[in-house]
Structures are given as structure tokens and as C-alpha cells.
Amino acid sequence: MLRFVVDVETCIGCGQCASDCPAMIIDMNKGIPGIDGDKEGYCIGCLHCVAICSEGSVSILGHGPQDGLELPGKMPDPEQVELLIKGRRSVRKYQDKNIDPELIDKMLEVAWHAPSGHNDRQLLYTVVDDKALVDALRTEAFAGLEKLIAENLLPEGMEMFIDIIEAWKSSGRDILFRGAPHLLIVSALEESASPLQDCLIGLTTFELYARSCGVGTIWNGLATLTITDLVPSLQQRLGIPENHRIGYAMGFGYPAIQYERTINRGKPQVNRVR
Ligand SMILES: Cc1cc2nc3c(=O)[nH]c(=O)nc-3n(C[C@H](O)[C@H](O)[C@H](O)COP(=O)(O)O)c2cc1C
């Protein structure tokens, strides 16, 4: 049941909701928007009808205008967004403290707004929100990796993990997690429309919002590889369902460093079609 409700007192019958509906299931036959019962199954739950209504007259799936933030005149200006995008860096030095759980929840809630294929939103945000747990995870990861090495089962091309373990043991240098006190691993239901893409977009969204909150992030290929391929028992340990495809792991925390400026990346490679 979609529970498509229109406030007939305020609806001006402009039809914007109908024309913006990607599933094209809203009709204006009666002068106000409606959805035929037999078309309800085509709704993808994008809530464009709620978002576009200038009068705040529409609600669907239990969500109405009161659940959102007003947009006109409120968007950050391009200069601020440019600064956010260019000012994001991979952080590899972190303060040794946990982030307030409320801020973590807020960052996840914002990241949950990332687009997903077919609006499936079959993502799972697995969060390690206590630095002591990251420590425990590192110990388990290294134990698993050492077992692989001892049994000569470390796949070819993965020899760097020998050095990574050695760096941790000899000097406490954490190349695996880059000293991040928290980890976010995003996975998606394997049979969703675009599991991998959805995970990466979710993490990208998380990363940018985190930056605006003063939280640093690091895309972590080494941790991802460890969980997905080398020590797969970690997937269960982390409570990630078997039928989920792991997209990527990201470390995050308060940075122990500060970047003073953006850099020049040069011109983008563009293939302009004429
Ligand atoms: C998919 C992906 C995987 C990455 N994996 C690692 C990693 O395992 N360890 C690490 O220190 N940095 C990792 N990075 C960070 C890149 O090295 C970094 O993004 C790049 O050097 C550019 O620096 P910047 O992010 O500060 O602009 C990864 C980045 C991406 C996008």
C-alpha cells in the first residue's frame, strides 16, 4: 500500500507530481493527483512527488513535506561545494579518540540519501564505531593473514601484506587501517540492481559530508581486500550477511593533521564528442 495522500484543500492541481513521477503512475484525471490501485506496484518509492510539490500537499508511503528540509534559496553556493570537493583528502593520521556516536549517526543518515539503482537502497552500513573494536579487528586480520603466510597460501601479488604486518610489529605503524579509529564497510544485497555502484556512491556521499563535519576519511583498499578475499571469516565476524556483496571499506575519524590548501590536479581528461 502506497498510502498516496493529497491534501485537497491545498493542492492546486498543477500536475508537477504527475509529470515528474519516473514510474508515470500518477494521473490528474480528477483534477488532483491520484494513483490507480493496479499501478501501485510500479512505484519505486523515490518520493519525487513529495519533493516537487510547491504546496506541500502530497504524502506517500507515510512520508510527507514535514519530513524534509525546505530547499529554495538554501543550497550551498558552488564555491563552497568546490572547496568541499577539492578540500577532501585521504587522511592517514588520526586523533586517538572516538567520534561522538550522535555525529556518526548523523553522517550515516545523510549518506543514506545517496542515489541507488532503481532506488533499491539495499545497502548495509556496517560501522565499527569504537576504536577498541578496530584494534581487535586488526589483531584478527593480522592473525588470519599470518596464518595464510605460514601456510604459503598468500596469493601471488599480495606480498605487501608481509611488510604491512612487519611494520605493525616492529614500529606500530598501521598501514592496514591507517590508524583510523572507525571503519565503515558498505555492502549491498547481491541481487539489487547495482550493488557495487550503490556502495561506492554511498561511501562517496558519506566521505564528502564527513569532511564538512571536520571528520577525515580514507578509502581502504587493503582492508577491503583483507575482508573480501584474504580473511573472509571477517565478513561473518563483522555481521555482514552472506548474500551481501561488499562494496568497499572506509576508515574515518578526527584528523590529527590539517591540510592548508587545495592542490592543482591539472586539466581533466575529456573525450568531447562532436
Ligand atoms: C578505491 C580506493 C582505494 C584506496 N585504497 C587505499 C589504501 O588501501 N590505503 C591508503 O592509504 N590509501 C588508499 N586510497 C587513497 C588513495 O591513495 C588517494 O585517494 C590518492 O592518493 C589521492 O589522494 P587524496 O585522496 O588525498 O586526494 C584509496 C583510494 C581509493 C579511491
The ligand as a Gaussian input file, in Angstrom:
#p B3LYP/6-31G(d) Opt

LIG

0 1
 C       39.319000       2.811000      -4.311000
 C       40.418000       3.409000      -3.469000
 C       41.195000       2.608000      -2.658000
 C       42.190000       3.151000      -1.846000
 N       42.899000       2.344000      -1.005000
 C       43.811000       2.897000      -0.174000
 C       44.506000       2.097000       0.791000
 O       44.296000       0.893000       0.896000
 N       45.405000       2.705000       1.606000
 C       45.667000       4.042000       1.524000
 O       46.495000       4.548000       2.270000
 N       45.031000       4.832000       0.613000
 C       44.095000       4.303000      -0.213000
 N       43.412000       5.101000      -1.112000
 C       43.696000       6.544000      -1.169000
 C       44.384000       6.999000      -2.459000
 O       45.746000       6.658000      -2.390000
 C       44.159000       8.505000      -2.581000
 O       42.807000       8.757000      -2.829000
 C       45.001000       9.158000      -3.664000
 O       46.362000       9.069000      -3.379000
 C       44.647000      10.652000      -3.830000
 O       44.819000      11.366000      -2.621000
 P       43.616000      12.184000      -1.988000
 O       42.507000      11.206000      -1.707000
 O       44.155000      12.813000      -0.760000
 O       43.175000      13.209000      -2.996000
 C       42.432000       4.552000      -1.905000
 C       41.636000       5.353000      -2.725000
 C       40.628000       4.808000      -3.475000
 C       39.760000       5.721000      -4.317000

